[in-house]
Amino acid sequence: MKRRLAQKVMWLGVAAMLAGCSISPEQEKDCLIGAGIGAAVGGGIGAIGAATSGQGTSKAYAIGVPVGVVGGALIGGTMGCLAGI
């Protein structure tokens, strides 16, 4: 099971490297800008969610903020690559 997951992750990395080589520098810049904006917005949303639903505990922030940052970066990066900023 672990070996199969490792193979899938490896092939995902190979595909990402190949896809990264095929974009223009301008599109790469748009992807990075979108990822940065998405990470900032996602982190803020995660902090707001932690403050409201988690009663402001440190565990709620420890979960909500990183999940928001990663999710926001993924969504923002995808939007930046596809739509351009």
C-alpha positions in Angstrom: 0.0 0.0 0.0 2.7 2.5 1.0 4.8 1.5 -2.1 1.9 2.2 -4.4 1.2 5.6 -2.8 4.9 6.5 -3.1 4.8 5.6 -6.8 1.8 7.8 -7.4 3.4 10.7 -5.6 6.6 10.2 -7.6 4.7 10.3 -10.9 2.7 13.3 -9.8 6.0 15.0 -9.1 7.3 14.1 -12.6 4.2 15.3 -14.2 4.4 18.6 -12.3 8.0 19.1 -13.4 7.2 18.5 -17.0 4.2 20.8 -16.8 6.4 23.5 -15.2 8.8 23.4 -18.1 6.1 24.1 -20.6 4.8 27.5 -19.3 6.1 30.9 -20.2 7.8 33.1 -17.7 4.9 35.5 -17.7 2.4 32.6 -17.0 4.8 31.3 -14.2 4.7 34.8 -12.6 0.9 34.8 -12.8 0.8 31.4 -11.1 3.1 32.6 -8.3 1.2 35.8 -7.8 -2.1 33.9 -7.6 -0.6 31.4 -5.2 0.6 34.2 -2.9 -2.7 36.0 -2.9 -4.6 32.7 -2.4 -2.3 31.8 0.5 -2.8 35.1 2.2 -6.6 35.0 1.8 -6.8 31.3 2.7 -4.8 31.9 5.9 -7.1 34.8 6.8 -10.1 32.6 6.3 -8.6 29.8 8.3 -7.8 32.2 11.2 -11.4 33.6 11.1 -12.7 30.0 11.1 -10.5 29.1 14.0 -11.6 32.2 16.0 -15.3 31.6 15.5 -15.8 27.8 15.5 -12.8 26.7 17.6 -13.4 29.1 20.5 -10.1 30.7 19.7 -8.0 27.8 21.1 -4.4 27.4 19.9 -5.2 24.0 18.5 -7.9 25.5 16.3 -5.4 28.0 14.9 -2.8 25.3 14.5 -5.1 23.4 12.2 -7.2 26.2 10.6 -4.4 28.6 9.5 -2.1 26.1 7.7 -5.0 24.3 6.0 -6.3 27.7 4.8 -2.8 28.7 3.6 -2.2 25.5 1.7 -5.7 25.3 0.2 -5.6 29.0 -0.7 -2.2 28.7 -2.4 -3.4 25.7 -4.4 -6.6 27.4 -5.5 -5.0 30.8 -6.1 -2.1 29.2 -8.0 -4.5 27.3 -10.2 -6.6 30.4 -10.9 -3.5 32.5 -11.6 -2.2 29.9 -14.1 -5.5 29.5 -15.9 -6.9 33.0 -15.9 -3.8 35.1 -15.5 -3.6 38.0 -13.1 
